[in-house]
Amino acid sequence: MQELDDIALLKQFAENGSEPAFAEIVSRHVNLVYSAALRKVGDAHAAQEISQAVFIILARKAQSLGAKTILSGWLHQTTRLTAANFLRGEIRRQKREQEAFMRSTLNEDINETWRQIAPVLDDAISKLGAKDRDAIVLRYFENKSLVEVGAAMGTGEDAAKMRVSRALEKLRKIFSKRGVRLSAALIAGAVSASSVQAAPVGLAKTISAVAMAKGAAATTSTLTLVKGALKIMVWTKMKTAIVVGVGVLLAAGTTTVVVKEFRPSTDADKYLSTMDWQAFQKAPPLFVVRPTHYLDTLGINATTDGKRMLGRDADMEFLIQYAHGFFVRTRIILPAEKLPTNCFDFVISVPRAAEKFQEEIKRRFGYVAHREIRNIDALALKVRNPNASGLKVSNGKESSQRDNLNWSGFSMEFLASQIENYLSVPVVDQTGLKGNYDVRLDWQTDYSTAGKEKFRQAVLDQLGLELVATNLPIEMLIVEKVK
């Protein structure tokens, strides 16, 4: 089958430096790599550079890939990691806008299902096991028959069918947790039809020439990208590290906190790797705050119930937010000097979790925070047209869509918070509308200044709600550097 031929060609290149063999590999897979990169970064030029970096990595690792490697699956994973490295270096300060930015660059003519899953597709696939990833890539990215998938994976057609079906169901559940609720059949059809598009003419030839020289003729930025991606690939294979642990001894109704020197991070990673909140409820006493071991390119991944806290890839501002239970970034006043750009994982399941988290941030990083009412420039949400078609009394069913501002069964206060998140300005509900409403706003995401003005106009035209500039007393979180 073709995949076996891939490995044979790769072996031919590794042993003999065969240019035609490597060029054939690039020709076969450049569309897959380019498309995955484009989905991640939303920029055609950057996607080309990432594609070139991926094939340079392939050329360097050609001798180490085993005979059972599914090359298309390996290339997809390597593209995701390389693109993640690119994003981290280029747009770390705009993490909250990444998904919307990527979504806005997609072709406006693609179907609704594809528009919903495309921004999160590659990261969702990365959460599958290696065999499940390979099955999805072979079946739906390369449109292989089940017979071909089975042959490539060393199984029969029936086993391949079962593997693909289970992997697709896992993918559906991952999307569902992200608020994208679709059937497995719709996901399969959208991925099969739209996941791979043609790379620019001549890109395969350019990549082959540069990659076969293992980057000798590549630009400095491409080589930097290769170096960073290779580090990430090594990083993802690390299983343990050293972190600080906290043991809690309960005796005679009192709690004594005993700090151990060090222990492997396997206890923390048990929960960080899956972000399984139900499992974390049963976690033993842990207190871990460490430089992140994860790259969550869709944004910070964290959760809490006020007593336990679990998060990964969180920047300093987010650490402070979680420690103080204050989750509205538009209502935080930061110190004049910039916060550190490092990101962290945290696993906290000890008594007085928030208090201890605050103490740790003060001790290690020198930041404290307090809540305070201040007069702040804000927007007041008011009713202009009570009969607007986009705003109706709720039908009782609660639901949401991520691609547009479409919500069912939520209050005006909730709507104000969503508008606040989009505009990055405090928004206060002054509509006087009680109960829950269904909101339908037809809107193409655009975070530019002009785009935000158009958004405000769309809210007025479609929802009958106006956003009036004002100055109001609002509770803020004041962050200060300890002197």
Steps between C-alpha positions, in 0.01 A plus 500: 500500500599863467600536865741207471637668190546818706730321742684330216557838334609650830746215553634554150555867579656427840743243364582640158398866513254440216357834391219348290390286793474795736336718237233232455433493874463878506272493197275242664461675833561872449128576469424327830783681681424839349129474578559403865747787538260747337220401738726563797651835406249647255769647278608353167859627517549365852343168396755466221787563742359248746463245218862548404607459863302176532670341201840614622422319824396194299828507309696519824302219661474277191738238638322474836144435378403137531349276235158509671479880498189640333671792332186708444412471869856587600501803270166623635623484859830665411314778316282565804803523729691722258200730456459513878861612529438766236191630678673510836776715357279725289174562681536398866352832616190440287416149624138579568456615138673208327195289438297791366793615285547158347129470440482838324763393247315193384318503170157655551342250262575185703202335663378576850631178650849559369497858629423370847764227519787637289652732766525217754535196274874440523522549874202269547670232290819542704309390811441158343742212539757445225305216332175693511676808354646292219161345426327839475774650283507202263123466472385861485803715415631269228162340422634144514260209482462285811691226321792739444484630858510145632794405278696809599440432870571128474139390564200392298210701365267418792759602759566822308127575488474454877811711563374785281153488653632514856747776416223702336280463808784616724546799271129578523518502881804730496314746277194477723703599805612809307139599432488362143222242500482306175436143396790271414367476144504878453855523637619219272342658195640847570853377571501275194377778271691798631806408708754493215533773241760560235826659611631793290649407164872436526505454879578126477799567274634774729455286809673201343808703408536656845400199709729253323790723604355468853454874525838620377336747261205591723439847639591585859134515604432155354801349677386660825160343446658160434711523815202594713279228354765233558523609863123471535504152345754390759305679771178312429679169564612597848308300759621635833650812655574635845237711677420607852237284676299562809376223730218559744476309829168498679506439876268584792288725281791727400682531168879507483667586168828319445709617203707225342823591324434362152317220329436402137219688331312185405229581756447844349524381140237235567249783512669759277534262205125434482352804680239252629317698768307202637821306555660807658223508762658185646859628480716478814632827652723665237649845463691539173576825318763449230610618155257348251561162342212550258426709191129583492494708184125548516540683827542439871340177623390527863216433742413549868220470753660746741649221709707318239683654207633332186654679202772490238679742269381797709674836480575711809183709469291185494681356804408814694141479377460142617666559834255782572193345340467795262435390142425817303818618327343826388461597867859451610742789551856381456819665627685742272781256431416206277426166659738210427412313180570154645214251516423251775311186596330480838345214698359605839292269717592604855295681766488880465599456134439860388685647796800275450499575125509874574784453747698299244458767231617765743798291619620382158403786272443801724138580405202574724146607413185634663146587394395865489204703364620758247333729250584348162420589138250235392209425265140484620281244319155655443185420301445714189259275305302248712363328187834408337493163325825373650388519865211287624371373834661159551335178388641336813784308337856602587757478221778695332710525185859620494520637148240777540339664803217246510371410846180342629365516853733760650452827689580851382778510758657200328460665159672812636792285619537341154499842332757615757726206412476585131555875529751480789315783675287472818133468405220544754143375445255791525230351277262432787406173327441213742497126439680315221523580131600341170757704307568464127769730365628443148858619522840429343766516773738794457713631789625811321386845619276537195369147554400578857311810388312290246427250776340771714287601203396139442395471866281808452356399161432133576445491878362849549758564773730800510834535675530843658836636619489589868702506822390273781622373838614143431677245716854457367789275594806718567829316445817643656866409507635455851777754561 
